[in-house]
Amino acid sequence: MSRCITVHRSVSASRNRLWKECATAHGLTRWQADAVVGDATRGSVLTLSWPAMGLSVRVHVAQSIPDKCVVYEVGSSRLTIEVEDGEVILTHEGLRSEDEESGMISAWRTALGVLDHGIQCHPDLPRHVRWFMQPVATTASFAHVYFTEPAALAQWLTLSGGVPPEGADCQLRLAWGESLTGQVLANTPERDVALTWKEQAESCLVLRTFPSPRAPDERLLAIAWSRYGSPDFPEASAQGLQAALERLCRSLSRMGVA
């Protein structure tokens, strides 16, 4: 049976500004895909891609009403984005399973958190993303414990601190000595987390899991680090994140699938 979800996000921006973020190639690269080619006029095709993951998808624009809504279709999947002053409403139809439904709710909540952050802190600047990924036998809910709980975070990412609920302030001392202070943009129970990182040019750090194409009991752990304006990422911090992800995979491997 086909499933449908709706996700809302309040964003302090005008209807026109939100429209540009949701219905132009430049806008979509600031919160959704890492690269977009094409335009969102009715009947056209956009190509959304995530080069680091080797993923690309062609999206048909089924409807486009300026400053109101845009409808994207991929096969039987249909995404309607409606914009109002101060609000974005996403309706995603054609989901095939409970796992896909809960995963897409989290994915859209996370993406809209990044959208909000980009508008508030980096208006009009291009977003650049650096990915860190590794497969491990675990579940999304078990990985979320390691994304949020202080004792679990201390096994791979932090010296101190935990991740509070969405909207709260966050303060972490990272394992390689840096501080991360900011706001929790998204924290979906048993799924994904997005944080701002004040010390690193108000960048954004997203902790996610994806289904693995190799095995049903495996997940692809991912850290996506977004910076705005300059495409340069401080290498010491990048190395710290890579080493942290490797520690997380070792910890989860010892625990097995929970």
C-alpha positions in Angstrom: 0.0 0.0 0.0 1.3 3.5 -1.0 2.1 5.7 2.0 2.0 9.5 2.3 3.7 11.9 4.8 3.5 15.6 5.5 6.3 17.6 7.1 6.0 21.3 8.2 8.8 23.7 9.1 8.5 27.3 10.3 11.2 29.4 8.6 11.6 33.2 9.2 11.5 34.1 5.5 9.1 35.4 2.9 7.0 33.3 0.6 9.1 34.5 -2.4 12.4 33.7 -0.6 11.2 30.2 0.3 10.0 29.7 -3.3 13.5 30.4 -4.6 15.0 27.9 -2.2 12.6 25.2 -3.2 12.2 25.8 -6.9 15.5 26.9 -8.3 18.7 24.9 -8.9 20.8 27.2 -6.7 18.2 27.1 -3.9 17.9 23.3 -3.9 21.7 22.9 -3.6 21.6 25.0 -0.4 19.6 22.3 1.5 18.6 19.3 -0.6 21.0 17.9 -3.2 24.7 18.5 -3.4 24.4 19.5 -7.1 21.4 20.4 -9.3 21.2 20.9 -13.1 18.1 22.3 -14.8 15.3 24.6 -13.9 11.9 24.0 -12.1 9.5 25.1 -14.8 6.5 22.9 -15.5 7.3 20.0 -17.8 11.1 20.3 -17.3 13.5 17.8 -15.8 16.0 18.5 -13.0 19.0 16.3 -12.3 19.8 16.1 -8.6 23.0 14.4 -7.6 25.2 13.6 -4.6 28.6 13.0 -6.2 30.4 11.7 -3.1 27.8 9.0 -2.8 27.7 8.2 -6.5 23.9 9.0 -6.6 22.0 10.9 -9.2 18.2 11.2 -9.9 16.2 12.8 -12.7 13.2 14.6 -11.4 10.2 15.6 -13.5 8.6 18.9 -12.6 4.8 18.2 -12.7 3.7 21.6 -11.5 5.2 24.9 -10.8 3.2 27.9 -9.5 5.6 30.8 -8.5 5.5 31.8 -4.9 3.0 29.0 -4.1 4.0 25.4 -4.8 6.1 23.1 -6.9 5.5 19.4 -7.5 8.4 16.9 -8.3 7.9 13.4 -9.5 10.2 10.4 -9.8 8.3 7.3 -10.9 5.4 6.7 -8.5 6.9 9.0 -5.9 5.5 12.6 -5.8 6.8 15.5 -3.7 4.7 18.6 -3.3 6.4 21.6 -1.7 4.1 24.5 -0.7 5.4 27.8 0.6 3.8 30.5 2.7 5.2 33.5 4.5 7.2 31.8 7.3 6.4 28.2 6.5 7.3 25.3 4.2 4.9 22.3 3.9 6.2 19.1 2.2 3.9 16.3 1.2 5.6 13.1 -0.1 3.4 10.5 -1.7 4.2 7.0 -3.0 6.3 5.7 -0.1 6.5 1.9 -0.1 7.1 0.7 3.4 7.0 1.8 7.1 10.8 2.0 7.1 10.9 4.2 4.1 8.1 6.4 5.6 10.0 6.9 8.9 13.2 7.4 7.1 11.8 10.1 4.8 10.1 11.9 7.7 13.5 12.2 9.3 15.3 13.1 6.0 12.9 15.9 5.3 13.0 17.3 8.8 16.7 17.3 8.6 16.8 18.9 5.2 14.4 21.6 6.2 16.5 22.3 9.3 19.5 22.9 7.0 17.3 25.1 4.8 16.3 27.2 7.8 19.9 27.5 8.9 21.1 28.5 5.4 18.5 31.3 5.1 19.2 32.7 8.6 23.0 32.5 8.6 24.2 32.3 5.0 21.7 34.0 2.7 22.5 33.4 -1.0 25.9 31.7 -0.4 26.5 28.4 -2.1 26.7 25.3 0.1 29.6 22.8 -0.1 29.3 19.4 1.5 32.0 16.9 2.6 30.8 13.4 3.3 32.3 10.7 5.6 30.7 7.3 5.2 31.1 3.7 6.3 28.9 0.6 6.4 28.3 -1.3 9.6 25.8 -3.9 10.9 23.4 -1.9 13.1 20.0 -0.3 13.1 19.0 3.3 12.6 17.5 3.4 16.2 20.7 2.0 17.7 22.9 4.4 15.8 20.7 7.3 17.0 21.7 6.5 20.6 25.3 7.0 19.6 24.4 10.3 17.9 22.8 11.8 21.0 23.5 10.1 24.4 26.6 11.5 26.2 28.0 8.1 27.3 27.6 6.7 23.7 29.0 9.9 22.1 32.0 9.7 24.3 32.9 6.4 22.7 33.6 8.0 19.3 33.0 11.7 18.9 33.2 13.7 22.1 35.0 14.3 25.4 31.9 15.7 26.9 28.3 16.7 26.1 25.2 15.3 24.5 22.7 16.3 21.9 19.4 17.7 23.3 16.0 17.8 21.5 15.4 19.8 18.3 15.6 23.6 18.8 17.8 23.5 21.9 21.3 24.8 22.2 24.1 22.3 22.1 27.7 22.3 23.5 30.1 19.5 22.7 33.8 19.1 23.4 35.1 17.0 20.5 37.5 14.1 20.8 40.4 15.9 19.0 40.1 19.1 21.2 37.8 21.4 19.2 34.5 22.8 20.6 31.2 22.5 18.9 28.6 25.0 20.1 25.4 25.7 18.2 21.8 24.7 17.9 20.0 21.4 17.2 18.4 21.9 13.8 16.8 18.4 13.8 16.8 15.4 16.2 14.3 12.8 15.0 13.9 9.9 17.5 15.6 6.7 16.4 16.9 8.5 13.2 19.0 11.5 12.3 20.5 14.6 13.8 21.6 18.0 12.5 23.6 20.6 14.4 25.1 24.0 13.7 28.8 24.5 14.4 29.5 28.1 15.4 33.3 27.6 15.7 33.5 26.4 12.1 32.0 29.4 10.4 28.5 28.6 11.4 28.6 25.4 9.4 26.3 22.4 9.8 26.9 18.8 10.8 24.4 16.1 10.0 24.6 12.6 11.4 22.6 10.1 9.4 22.1 6.4 8.5 21.0 5.0 5.1 19.9 1.5 4.1 22.8 -0.4 2.8 22.6 -2.0 -0.7 24.7 -4.9 0.5 22.7 -6.5 3.3 19.3 -5.9 5.1 20.9 -5.9 8.6 23.5 -3.3 7.6 23.3 0.6 7.6 25.5 3.1 5.9 26.7 5.6 8.6 27.2 9.1 7.2 28.4 12.4 8.5 27.7 15.3 6.1 29.5 18.5 6.9 28.1 21.6 5.1 30.0 24.9 4.8 28.9 28.0 3.0 30.8 30.3 0.6 34.3 28.9 0.5 34.7 25.3 -0.7 37.7 24.8 1.6 37.3 22.5 4.7 39.8 22.7 7.5 41.7 19.4 7.1 42.4 18.8 10.8 38.7 18.9 11.6 37.9 16.7 8.6 40.5 14.2 9.8 39.0 14.3 13.2 35.5 13.5 11.8 36.9 10.7 9.7 38.7 9.1 12.7 35.5 9.6 14.8 33.4 7.7 12.3 35.8 4.8 12.2 35.6 4.6 16.0 31.8 4.6 15.8 31.8 1.8 13.4 34.2 -0.2 15.6 31.9 0.4 18.6 28.8 -0.6 16.8 30.5 -3.7 15.3 31.3 -4.9 18.8 27.7 -4.4 19.9 26.2 -6.1 16.9 22.7 -5.4 15.6 20.4 -4.2 18.4 
